[in-house]
Amino acid sequence: MAPDAGGPRSARDAAATRRRILDAATAEFSALGLSGARIARIADGAGANQRMIYAYFGNKDGLFDAVLEHNILLVQSAVPFDAADLPGYAQRVFDFYRANPHLVRLELWQTLERPDSMRSSPLIRSALAHKAAALEQAQAAGLVSAVLPAAELLDHILTLAHGHPMNAGDAASWTDGQRAALAAGVAALTGQPPGGAPPPATVPPRRPR
């Protein structure tokens, strides 16, 4: 349970502390995973004490899940879902992960250590429902192939867009050819042209806010 807020300033301080903890925990979990991470190092990195971490997140598993949720939502905010250009959407996800390889490592640790942890997240479920609804509307408008139901098609698209970085090796070695192949795969699923946007010259890394 989070500490009680004692007014606007206390609420701001609590929010700032929570953000610092999430930032420090993102770095720790990305580098070492759940098993290797240490609450003491996270507390030091956040400029907080360990009691605050347990007060906000309950235990290390709870903190790991909060970090995952926070960063998955960060990706979704940075790369809005675009049902009218799904190959381009997949390319923008690729670009984001290429600029933020620590998030690739974080999601790999999730796959290894807590693969089902996000299934119960109301925020993640809501975000997926909005994507499925947008995809269903695009299918009804003839913008996307309706061979597969929207929910099933969405699962395939997200598996390609988010799964490719998990299997592509070190982000520094990713190529524009891989990026184009990703767009072609999504185009084949959706019936949309694979053109998408050209790769950016540079994509600034994003950190949790």
N, C-alpha and C positions, 0 to 999 in steps of 0.2 A: 504494500500500500504506500502511496506517495505521502510525504509529509503534508500536514495541513498548511494551507496558505493563511497568512495573517493579514492580508490586505494586498492591494495592487503591487506594492514594491516586493513583498514577499513572494507573490505569484511570479513576478518577473525574475526574481533571483532563482526561484525554484526551476523555472523553465530554462534559464541560462545554465544552471548546474546540470540539469538533465541533458541538455544539448552537448555540454562538454563531456559528460560521461559517455554518451552515444558516440561522439567523435573518437574518444580514446579507445572505446571498446571496439569500434570498427577497425581501427588500426591493429589492435591486439588480436582480434579474432581472425582478421584477414591473414595475418602473418603466421599464426600458431594454431588456429582452430579452437574449438571448444575445449578439448582436453588439455591442450598446451597453454591456453590463456590463463593468466593469473589476475584475480580481482585486485590484489595489491598493486600490480603494475598499472592496471586501468585506473585505479584511484589516484595514483601518483600522476599519471598523464592528464587526468581531468582536473587536478587540483582540488580533489574532494576526498572525503574519508570513506573508508569501506562501509561504514554504517549507512551512509547516504545511498550507496549503491543497493544495499539490501533493502533499504526502506522503499526505494523507487521500484525495484525490479524483482524482489523476492529472493532470488538465488542466481547462480551463474547461468543456468538454463534459461531463466526468464529474461536475463539481460541479453543473451544470445538471440533469443526470439525477437526481442524488441529491436535489436540492431538489424536483424534480417528484415523485419517489417518496415523499419524506417528507410532502409536502403532500397528495398523493392519499390516502395512508394516514391522514393527519390528518382529512380529510373523512370517510373511512369510519369512523373511530373516533368522531367527533363525531355522525355521523348513521347509526346502525346500520341495516342492511338489514332490512326487515320485510315478509316475503312475505305476511303476513296483512292488511296495509294498505299496498299499494303506492301508491295515490294520496296517502296521508298521507306516505309516505316521500319521494315526489317533492316534496311541499310543504316538508318539512323540509330537503331539499337546497336548495331555492329560498331558504328563510330563512337557511340557513348562508351561502350565497354573497352574499346581500344584505347580511349583516353583515360579510362578509370580501371586499370587492370586489378587494383585491389578489390574491386567489387566482384570480378570474376573469381578471384581466390576465395572470397567470402562465400559465394554461392557454391563453389566446389566443396568447401568445408561443410556447408549445410547438407549437400547431397550425401556426404560420407557419414556425418554424425547426427543430423536431425532431419531426415528427408521428409517427414510428414509434419514438421512443426508449423508450417504456414496454413495448413488446411483449415484450422479453426479460427484464423484471423478474420474478424468481421470486415476490416478495412480491405483486405485482399479480396475476400469474396465479393464485396460490393464493387470493387474496381473491375473484377472479371465479369460481373453481371452487366456493368455498363458497356464494356467492350463487346460482349455477346449481343446486347441490344443494338449497338451501333452496326455491328456486322449483319444482323438480321435485317435492319432497315436498308442497308446497302444491297443486300440480296434482293429484297423486294423491289428496289429501284433499278435492278438490272446492272448494278455496278460490280457485283461480285458473283462468281459462280455459285449456284444453289444446289450443286450436286450433293454436297454434304450439309447436314444441319448446321446452323450457325455455331452452336456450342462445340460441336466436334471439329468444325473447320478452325475455330479459334484455338482450340488445343493444338492442332497441327501447326498453325502459324506461330504461336508462342514457343512451341518446341523448337522450331527452326530458328526463330529470331533470337531467343534467349539461350537455346541449347548449343547453337553453333560456337559461341565464345567459350563454352565449357570444354569443347573438344578441339579447339584450334591451336592449342599450345600457347606459348608465351605471346602476349599481345604485341610485343615489339616485332614479331615475325609475321604478323597477319598481313595479308596482301590485298590489293584492290581486286585481284582475281577472285579471291575468296568472297569478297564483298559482292561482286557481280554474280557469283554462283549462288549465293544466298538469295539475292533478289530473284534470280531465275527460278529457284525452287519455290519461292512464295508465289511467283507469277503462275507457275504451273498449277498450283493448288487453287488459286483464286480466279484465274482467267483474266487477270489484269496484265497490262504490258510491264515488262521487267525493267524499263528504263530507270526510274528512280532519279535521285539527285546525284551529281558527281561527288566524289569524296572530298571532304573539306581539306584545306591546306593544313590546318591545325584545329584540334578540338580541345578547348581548355578543360582540364579535369574539374570535376565537381566534387565538392565535399558536402556531407550532411549539414543541414542548417537547423 
